[in-house]
Amino acid sequence: SQTIHQWPATLVQPVGSPLSLECTVEGTSNPNLYWYRQAAGRGLQLLFYSVGIGQISSEVPQNLSASRPQDRQFILSSKKLLLSDSGFYLCAWTEQGRATEAFFGQGTRLTVV
Amino acid sequence: GQQLNQSPQSMFIQEGEDVSMNCTSSSIFNTWLWYKQDPGEGPVLLIALYKAGELTSNGRLTAQFGITRKDSFLNISASIPSDVGIYFCAGRWSGTASKLTFGTGTRLQVTL
């Protein structure tokens, strides 16, 4: 069966520090991968998605970037965090080429102080 | 861009009551999904709908894909305390990478 792992679960970082969140999927090949952000009490905002290794599409211009160095690995990064980057970050995957459901990781609670 | 209006924003109900919530879109979707999110957790898929008019059940949950393809409904019957959480609708149209658009969520509180 497929599983998705996301870490760390929580993170407190100072303003101006770098960020690296990692997500990996097991049990499937060539998934579509997504990064979402959820502000407190709000819905999910799509940040980046990837249909293959090295292929990244950005939905929202911002202080963040994403990379996909391996088929089932998706990384969210920032060179210098802002206070407004605080939030709950979720990684998700869908099956390539099919209109299937999206499955989410457990999320990372990022607090920028 | 796509917009999803989800209502109600929050609900306070008593245990045993039935719950209804809905989502409407400004454009047509080909897929509707309903998720539940517990505090500090990722959303968990409850029901997936793929065809206009489709009515699908999952235990006490029932969801429908609206005929116009611009709306969807979720009903929870005989609510219990563990139903507490935030419920999100999500829609997808034919396009790149199966991107989902999420509603703003319905926060459900159940009192004993």
Interface residues (C-beta under 8 A of the other chain):
Chain A: Q6 N32 Y34 Y36 G41 R42 G43 L44 L46 Y49 S50 V51 S57 E59 F88 L90 A92 T94 R98 A99 T100 E101 A102 F103 F104 G105 Q106 G107 R109
Chain B: Q6 N30 T31 L33 Y35 G40 E41 G42 P43 V44 L45 A48 Y50 F88 A90 R92 S94 T96 A97 S98 K99 L100 T101 F102 G103 T104 G105 R107
